[in-house]
Amino acid sequence: MRLMTILALLLGALVSPALAGPNDPWTLDMRASKLGFNAQQTGQFINGRFERWTGDIVLDPANPATARIDIRIEMKSAKTSSKDVDDLLHGRDFFDVARHAEGRFTAS
């Protein structure tokens, strides 16, 4: 789903990158970060967030072409401002959380 590609664009703060070596993963701080999504369905704009997820980034500043990101998302944690929309997102027509409990975004 195209929402997954949007998710990575909305990541926030990292745990202190100054403490990590060139190949050590930086663990994303879920409490200090936001993983959200925006979509449009039948002319309505939907904004939401995932409340439970984890992620790591590996970045060597001397060789940024080798950077990697790995985000794991508890799909049932998707929330919007509407319970009806949340129920729809969790259902078979969208995330189908009964069959796909975890979403994953990776990039390199």
DSSP file (Angstrom, degrees, kcal/mol; ACC not computed):
  #  RESIDUE AA STRUCTURE BP1 BP2  ACC     N-H-->O    O-->H-N    N-H-->O    O-->H-N    TCO  KAPPA ALPHA  PHI   PSI    X-CA   Y-CA   Z-CA
    1    1 A M    >>        0   0    0      0, 0.0     3,-1.4     0, 0.0     4,-0.5   0.000 360.0 360.0 360.0 143.1    0.0    0.0    0.0
    2    2 A R  H >>  +     0   0    0      1,-0.3     4,-1.2     2,-0.2     3,-0.6   0.725 360.0  75.3 -64.8 -21.0    1.3    3.5   -0.8
    3    3 A L  H 3> S+     0   0    0      1,-0.2     4,-1.7     2,-0.2    -1,-0.3   0.863  86.6  62.7 -58.2 -34.7    0.8    4.6    2.8
    4    4 A M  H <> S+     0   0    0     -3,-1.4     4,-0.9     1,-0.2    -1,-0.2   0.868 100.8  50.7 -62.2 -36.5    3.9    2.6    3.8
    5    5 A T  H << S+     0   0    0     -3,-0.6     4,-0.5    -4,-0.5    -1,-0.2   0.834 108.8  52.4 -70.7 -29.7    6.1    4.7    1.6
    6    6 A I  H >X S+     0   0    0     -4,-1.2     3,-1.0    -3,-0.3     4,-0.5   0.830  96.9  69.5 -71.0 -31.6    4.7    7.9    3.1
    7    7 A L  H >< S+     0   0    0     -4,-1.7     3,-1.6     1,-0.3    29,-0.4   0.883  92.7  55.4 -56.1 -43.4    5.3    6.6    6.6
    8    8 A A  G >< S+     0   0    0     -4,-0.9     3,-1.0     1,-0.3    -1,-0.3   0.772  98.8  62.9 -65.0 -25.0    9.1    6.9    6.4
    9    9 A L  G <4 S+     0   0    0     -3,-1.0    -1,-0.3    -4,-0.5    -2,-0.2   0.673  99.8  54.7 -72.4 -16.4    8.8   10.6    5.4
   10   10 A L  G << S+     0   0    0     -3,-1.6    24,-0.3    -4,-0.5    -1,-0.2   0.198  74.9 128.5-106.8  15.9    7.3   11.4    8.8
   11   11 A L    <   -     0   0    0     -3,-1.0    24,-0.1     1,-0.1     3,-0.1  -0.434  37.7-166.5 -72.5 146.7    9.9   10.0   11.1
   12   12 A G        +     0   0    0      1,-0.3    21,-0.2    -2,-0.1    -1,-0.1   0.277  38.9   0.7-106.4-130.0   11.2   12.3   13.8
   13   13 A A        -     0   0    0     19,-0.9    16,-0.9    16,-0.1     2,-0.3  -0.154  54.0-145.5 -70.8 153.2   14.1   12.4   16.3
   14   14 A L  B     -A   28   0A   0     14,-0.2     2,-0.2    -3,-0.1    14,-0.2  -0.790  29.7 -98.3-109.5 156.0   16.8    9.8   16.7
   15   15 A V  S    S-     0   0    0     12,-1.3     4,-0.0    -2,-0.3    -1,-0.0  -0.560  78.7 -57.1 -68.1 142.8   18.5    8.6   19.8
   16   16 A S    >   -     0   0    0     -2,-0.2     3,-1.4     1,-0.2     4,-0.3   0.159  51.1-165.1 -32.3 103.8   21.8   10.5   19.9
   17   17 A P  G >  S+     0   0    0      0, 0.0     3,-1.1     0, 0.0    -1,-0.2   0.730  83.2  72.9 -66.0 -20.4   23.7    9.7   16.7
   18   18 A A  G 3  S+     0   0    0      1,-0.3    -2,-0.1     0, 0.0    -3,-0.0   0.767  93.8  54.7 -65.2 -22.9   26.9   11.1   18.2
   19   19 A L  G <  S+     0   0    0     -3,-1.4     2,-0.3     2,-0.0    -1,-0.3   0.639  94.4  85.3 -83.6 -14.8   27.0    8.0   20.4
   20   20 A A  S <  S-     0   0    0     -3,-1.1     6,-0.1    -4,-0.3     0, 0.0  -0.648  72.7-132.6 -93.3 143.8   26.9    5.5   17.5
   21   21 A G    >   -     0   0    0     -2,-0.3     3,-1.0     4,-0.1    38,-0.3  -0.275  43.2 -86.1 -79.4 176.5   29.8    4.4   15.5
   22   22 A P  T 3  S+     0   0    0      0, 0.0    41,-0.1     0, 0.0    37,-0.1   0.766 128.4  29.3 -60.9 -27.4   29.7    4.3   11.7
   23   23 A N  T 3  S+     0   0    0     35,-0.1    37,-0.1     2,-0.1    -3,-0.0   0.313  94.3 108.6-115.7   8.4   28.1    0.9   11.5
   24   24 A D  S <  S-     0   0    0     -3,-1.0    35,-0.5    35,-0.2     2,-0.1  -0.673  73.8-114.4 -82.7 137.2   26.2    0.9   14.7
   25   25 A P  E     -B   58   0B   0      0, 0.0     2,-0.6     0, 0.0    33,-0.2  -0.453  17.5-137.6 -71.1 143.3   22.4    1.2   14.4
   26   26 A W  E     -B   57   0B   0     31,-3.7    31,-2.2    -2,-0.1     2,-0.5  -0.903  20.3-139.3 -95.1 122.8   20.7    4.3   15.7
   27   27 A T  E     -B   56   0B   0     -2,-0.6   -12,-1.3    29,-0.2    29,-0.2  -0.732  15.5-125.5 -87.0 125.9   17.5    3.3   17.4
   28   28 A L  B     -A   14   0A   0     27,-2.7     2,-0.9    -2,-0.5    27,-0.4  -0.485  18.7-129.4 -68.9 137.3   14.6    5.5   16.7
   29   29 A D    >>  -     0   0    0    -16,-0.9     3,-0.8    -2,-0.2     4,-0.7  -0.790  17.2-165.7 -92.4 102.5   13.0    6.9   19.9
   30   30 A M  T 34 S+     0   0    0     -2,-0.9     3,-0.5     1,-0.3    -1,-0.2   0.824  87.1  55.6 -59.2 -33.3    9.3    6.2   19.6
   31   31 A R  T 34 S+     0   0    0      1,-0.2    -1,-0.3    -3,-0.1    -2,-0.0   0.811 115.6  36.5 -71.3 -28.5    8.5    8.5   22.5
   32   32 A A  T <4 S+     0   0    0     -3,-0.8   -19,-0.9   -19,-0.1     2,-0.3   0.354 115.1  65.2-103.7   4.4   10.3   11.4   20.8
   33   33 A S     <  -     0   0    0     -4,-0.7     2,-0.4    -3,-0.5   -22,-0.1  -0.764  66.3-141.4-124.7 168.1    9.3   10.6   17.3
   34   34 A K        -     0   0    0    -24,-0.3     2,-0.6    -2,-0.3    17,-0.1  -0.998   5.5-167.0-133.8 130.2    6.1   10.5   15.2
   35   35 A L  E     +E   50   0C   0     15,-0.5    15,-3.0    -2,-0.4     2,-0.2  -0.934  31.9 158.0-116.6 105.8    5.2    7.9   12.6
   36   36 A G  E     -E   49   0C   0     -2,-0.6     2,-0.3   -29,-0.4    13,-0.3  -0.653  27.1-150.0-125.3 176.6    2.2    9.2   10.7
   37   37 A F  E     -E   48   0C   0     11,-2.2    11,-2.5    -2,-0.2     2,-0.4  -0.988   1.9-158.7-147.7 154.1    0.3    8.9    7.5
   38   38 A N  E     +E   47   0C   0     -2,-0.3     2,-0.3     9,-0.2     9,-0.2  -0.993  22.1 162.4-131.4 138.6   -1.8   11.0    5.2
   39   39 A A  E     -E   46   0C   0      7,-2.3     7,-3.3    -2,-0.4     2,-0.4  -0.958  29.7-136.8-149.0 165.3   -4.2    9.6    2.6
   40   40 A Q  E     +E   45   0C   0     -2,-0.3     2,-0.4     5,-0.2     5,-0.2  -0.995  22.3 175.6-129.5 126.6   -7.2   10.7    0.5
   41   41 A Q  E >  S-E   44   0C   0      3,-2.6     3,-2.3    -2,-0.4    -2,-0.0  -0.992  71.5 -16.8-134.0 124.1  -10.2    8.4    0.2
   42   42 A T  T 3  S-     0   0    0     -2,-0.4    -1,-0.1     1,-0.3     3,-0.1   0.866 129.0 -51.4  47.8  43.8  -13.4    9.4   -1.7
   43   43 A G  T 3  S+     0   0    0      1,-0.2     2,-0.4     0, 0.0    -1,-0.3   0.385 114.7 116.9  81.7  -4.8  -12.3   13.0   -1.6
   44   44 A Q  E <   -E   41   0C   0     -3,-2.3    -3,-2.6     2,-0.0     2,-0.4  -0.817  60.4-135.4-100.3 134.8  -11.7   13.0    2.2
   45   45 A F  E     -E   40   0C   0     -2,-0.4     2,-0.5    -5,-0.2    -5,-0.2  -0.733  19.3-162.2 -87.7 135.9   -8.3   13.6    3.6
   46   46 A I  E     -E   39   0C   0     -7,-3.3    -7,-2.3    -2,-0.4     2,-0.4  -0.978   7.6-174.1-122.5 125.8   -7.2   11.3    6.4
   47   47 A N  E     +E   38   0C   0     -2,-0.5    34,-0.5    -9,-0.2     2,-0.3  -0.957  20.7 147.1-116.1 137.7   -4.4   12.0    8.8
   48   48 A G  E     -E   37   0C   0    -11,-2.5   -11,-2.2    -2,-0.4     2,-0.3  -0.909  29.1-141.0-155.8-177.3   -3.3    9.4   11.3
   49   49 A R  E     -EF  36  79C   0     30,-2.4    30,-2.9   -13,-0.3     2,-0.5  -0.963  19.7-121.0-147.9 160.6   -0.4    8.0   13.2
   50   50 A F  E     -EF  35  78C   0    -15,-3.0   -15,-0.5    -2,-0.3    28,-0.2  -0.947  18.6-165.0-104.8 127.2    0.9    4.6   14.4
   51   51 A E  S    S+     0   0    0     26,-1.5     2,-0.4    -2,-0.5    -1,-0.1   0.719  73.6  44.3 -86.6 -21.9    1.2    4.5   18.2
   52   52 A R  S    S+     0   0    0     22,-0.4    22,-2.3   -17,-0.1     2,-0.3  -0.969  72.3 119.3-131.9 119.4    3.5    1.4   18.4
   53   53 A W  E     - C   0  73B   0     -2,-0.4     2,-0.3    20,-0.2    20,-0.2  -0.971  36.9-147.4-164.4 164.0    6.5    0.8   16.3
   54   54 A T  E     + C   0  72B   0     18,-2.4    18,-2.7    -2,-0.3     2,-0.3  -0.946  19.4 174.3-136.3 159.0   10.3    0.3   16.4
   55   55 A G  E     - C   0  71B   0    -27,-0.4   -27,-2.7    -2,-0.3     2,-0.3  -0.980  16.2-160.6-166.5 153.7   13.0    1.3   14.0
   56   56 A D  E     -BC  27  70B   0     14,-2.0    14,-2.4    -2,-0.3     2,-0.4  -0.976   5.4-160.7-135.3 148.7   16.8    1.4   13.4
   57   57 A I  E     -BC  26  69B   0    -31,-2.2   -31,-3.7    -2,-0.3     2,-0.5  -0.997   3.0-161.3-127.4 135.1   18.9    3.4   11.0
   58   58 A V  E     +BC  25  68B   0     10,-2.7    10,-2.3    -2,-0.4     2,-0.4  -0.979  22.5 165.3-114.6 121.8   22.5    2.5   10.0
   59   59 A L        -     0   0    0     -2,-0.5   -35,-0.2   -35,-0.5     3,-0.1  -0.976  26.9-164.1-143.0 123.9   24.4    5.4    8.6
   60   60 A D    >   -     0   0    0      3,-0.4     3,-2.3    -2,-0.4     6,-0.2  -0.928  13.9-154.9-102.3 107.7   28.1    5.8    8.0
   61   61 A P  T 3  S+     0   0    0      0, 0.0    -1,-0.1     0, 0.0     6,-0.0   0.778  95.4  55.9 -56.1 -26.3   28.5    9.6    7.4
   62   62 A A  T 3  S+     0   0    0      1,-0.3    -2,-0.0    -3,-0.1    -3,-0.0   0.669 122.7  25.7 -78.1 -15.8   31.7    8.9    5.4
   63   63 A N    X   +     0   0    0     -3,-2.3     3,-2.0   -41,-0.1    -3,-0.4  -0.488  67.4 167.9-145.2  68.8   29.7    6.6    3.1
   64   64 A P  G >   +     0   0    0      0, 0.0     3,-1.8     0, 0.0    -1,-0.1   0.691  69.4  75.9 -62.2 -18.5   26.0    7.6    3.1
   65   65 A A  G 3  S+     0   0    0      1,-0.3    -6,-0.0    -5,-0.1    -2,-0.0   0.686  90.9  57.2 -66.2 -15.5   25.2    5.4    0.1
   66   66 A T  G <  S+     0   0    0     -3,-2.0    -1,-0.3    -6,-0.2    -8,-0.1   0.342  79.0 132.7 -95.3   6.9   25.3    2.4    2.4
   67   67 A A    <   -     0   0    0     -3,-1.8     2,-0.3    -7,-0.1    -8,-0.2  -0.231  33.9-171.6 -61.2 145.8   22.6    3.8    4.7
   68   68 A R  E     -C   58   0B   0    -10,-2.3   -10,-2.7     2,-0.0     2,-0.4  -0.989  10.4-166.3-138.4 147.4   19.8    1.4    5.8
   69   69 A I  E     -CD  57 107B   0     38,-2.4    38,-1.9    -2,-0.3     2,-0.4  -0.994   2.8-174.7-132.9 141.8   16.5    1.9    7.6
   70   70 A D  E     +CD  56 106B   0    -14,-2.4   -14,-2.0    -2,-0.4     2,-0.4  -0.942   5.4 180.0-139.8 113.7   14.2   -0.8    9.1
   71   71 A I  E     -CD  55 105B   0     34,-3.2    34,-2.6    -2,-0.4     2,-0.5  -0.959   8.7-165.4-117.9 130.5   10.9    0.1   10.7
   72   72 A R  E     -CD  54 104B   0    -18,-2.7   -18,-2.4    -2,-0.4     2,-0.4  -0.972  12.5-165.6-116.4 129.5    8.5   -2.4   12.2
   73   73 A I  E     -CD  53 103B   0     30,-3.2    30,-2.8    -2,-0.5     2,-1.0  -0.944  24.6-136.1-123.1 130.2    4.9   -1.3   12.8
   74   74 A E  E >   - D   0 102B   0    -22,-2.3     3,-2.1    -2,-0.4   -22,-0.4  -0.758  24.6-156.7 -79.0 105.7    2.1   -2.8   14.9
   75   75 A M  G >  S+     0   0    0     26,-2.1     3,-1.6    -2,-1.0    -1,-0.2   0.791  85.7  62.5 -62.4 -31.3   -0.6   -2.3   12.3
   76   76 A K  G 3  S+     0   0    0     25,-0.5    -1,-0.3     1,-0.3    14,-0.1   0.657  89.5  72.3 -69.0 -12.7   -3.5   -2.3   14.9
   77   77 A S  G <   +     0   0    0     -3,-2.1   -26,-1.5   -25,-0.2    -1,-0.3   0.431  67.0 123.9 -82.7   3.1   -1.9    0.8   16.5
   78   78 A A  E <   -F   50   0C   0     -3,-1.6     2,-0.4   -28,-0.2   -28,-0.2  -0.480  40.6-180.0 -64.0 126.6   -3.1    2.9   13.5
   79   79 A K  E     +F   49   0C   0    -30,-2.9   -30,-2.4    -2,-0.2     2,-0.2  -0.984  15.9 170.9-134.1 142.5   -5.2    5.8   14.9
   80   80 A T        -     0   0    0     -2,-0.4   -32,-0.1     2,-0.3   -34,-0.0  -0.601  54.8 -88.6-126.1-168.1   -7.0    8.7   13.3
   81   81 A S  S    S+     0   0    0    -34,-0.5     2,-0.4    -2,-0.2   -33,-0.1   0.398 109.4  66.8 -85.9   4.4   -9.4   11.2   14.9
   82   82 A S     >  -     0   0    0      1,-0.1     4,-2.4     2,-0.0    -2,-0.3  -0.982  63.9-155.9-132.1 123.4  -12.3    8.8   14.0
   83   83 A K  H  > S+     0   0    0     -2,-0.4     4,-2.8     1,-0.2     5,-0.2   0.872 100.2  56.8 -61.5 -36.4  -13.1    5.4   15.5
   84   84 A D  H  > S+     0   0    0      2,-0.2     4,-1.9     1,-0.2    -1,-0.2   0.917 109.1  44.9 -61.4 -43.0  -15.0    4.5   12.3
   85   85 A V  H  > S+     0   0    0      2,-0.2     4,-2.8     1,-0.2    -2,-0.2   0.907 111.7  53.4 -67.0 -41.2  -12.0    5.3   10.2
   86   86 A D  H  X S+     0   0    0     -4,-2.4     4,-2.2     1,-0.2    -2,-0.2   0.936 109.1  48.6 -57.6 -46.9   -9.8    3.3   12.6
   87   87 A D  H  X S+     0   0    0     -4,-2.8     4,-1.0     1,-0.2    -1,-0.2   0.892 111.9  49.8 -61.1 -39.8  -12.1    0.3   12.3
   88   88 A L  H >< S+     0   0    0     -4,-1.9     3,-0.5     1,-0.2     6,-0.4   0.920 110.1  50.1 -64.5 -44.3  -12.0    0.6    8.5
   89   89 A L  H 3< S+     0   0    0     -4,-2.8     6,-2.6     1,-0.2     7,-0.5   0.884 111.2  48.9 -61.2 -39.0   -8.2    0.8    8.4
   90   90 A H  H 3< S+     0   0    0     -4,-2.2     7,-1.9    -5,-0.2     8,-0.5   0.691 100.9  89.4 -74.4 -18.4   -7.9   -2.3   10.6
   91   91 A G  S X<>S-     0   0    0     -4,-1.0     5,-2.7    -3,-0.5     3,-1.4  -0.013  97.2 -88.0 -79.0-178.8  -10.3   -4.2    8.5
   92   92 A R  T 3 5S+     0   0    0      1,-0.3    -1,-0.1     3,-0.2    -4,-0.1   0.738 118.5  63.3 -63.1 -27.4   -9.9   -6.5    5.4
   93   93 A D  T 3 5S+     0   0    0     -5,-0.2    -1,-0.3     2,-0.0    -4,-0.1   0.672 120.9   9.9 -76.0 -15.3  -10.1   -3.6    2.9
   94   94 A F  T < 5S-     0   0    0     -3,-1.4    -4,-0.2    -6,-0.4    -5,-0.1   0.357 136.9  -4.5-126.3-100.9   -7.0   -1.8    4.2
   95   95 A F  T   5 -     0   0    0     -6,-2.6    -5,-0.2    -7,-0.2     5,-0.2   0.741  68.8-153.4 -77.9 -22.4   -4.4   -3.2    6.7
   96   96 A D    >>< -     0   0    0     -5,-2.7     4,-2.4    -7,-0.5     3,-1.5   0.951  15.1-174.3  47.7  60.5   -6.3   -6.4    7.5
   97   97 A V  T 34 S+     0   0    0     -7,-1.9   -21,-0.1     1,-0.3    -1,-0.1   0.699  73.8  67.9 -64.0 -20.3   -4.6   -6.6   10.9
   98   98 A A  T 34 S+     0   0    0     -8,-0.5    -1,-0.3     1,-0.2     3,-0.2   0.858 117.7  23.8 -65.3 -33.2   -6.1  -10.0   11.6
   99   99 A R  T <4 S+     0   0    0     -3,-1.5     2,-0.3     1,-0.2    -2,-0.2   0.674 131.8  40.4-102.4 -23.5   -3.8  -11.4    8.9
  100  100 A H     <  +     0   0    0     -4,-2.4    -1,-0.2    -5,-0.2   -25,-0.1  -0.670  60.5 162.4-130.2  76.0   -1.1   -8.8    8.8
  101  101 A A        +     0   0    0     -2,-0.3   -26,-2.1    -3,-0.2   -25,-0.5   0.807  66.9  46.6 -67.1 -30.5   -0.3   -7.8   12.4
  102  102 A E  E     -D   74   0B   0    -28,-0.2     2,-0.3    -3,-0.1   -28,-0.2  -0.941  64.2-163.9-120.8 135.3    3.0   -6.3   11.6
  103  103 A G  E     -D   73   0B   0    -30,-2.8   -30,-3.2    -2,-0.4     2,-0.4  -0.821  11.6-160.6-105.9 154.2    4.0   -3.9    8.8
  104  104 A R  E     -D   72   0B   0     -2,-0.3     2,-0.5   -32,-0.2   -32,-0.2  -0.997  10.9-169.3-140.3 135.2    7.6   -3.4    7.8
  105  105 A F  E     +D   71   0B   0    -34,-2.6   -34,-3.2    -2,-0.4     2,-0.4  -0.991  14.8 171.4-121.3 124.9    9.4   -0.6    5.9
  106  106 A T  E     +D   70   0B   0     -2,-0.5     2,-0.3   -36,-0.2   -36,-0.2  -0.977   1.5 169.7-130.3 147.6   12.9   -1.1    4.8
  107  107 A A  E      D   69   0B   0    -38,-1.9   -38,-2.4    -2,-0.4    -2,-0.0  -0.989 360.0 360.0-151.6 152.2   15.1    1.0    2.6
  108  108 A S              0   0    0     -2,-0.3    -1,-0.1   -40,-0.2   -41,-0.1   0.274 360.0 360.0-149.1 360.0   18.7    1.2    1.6
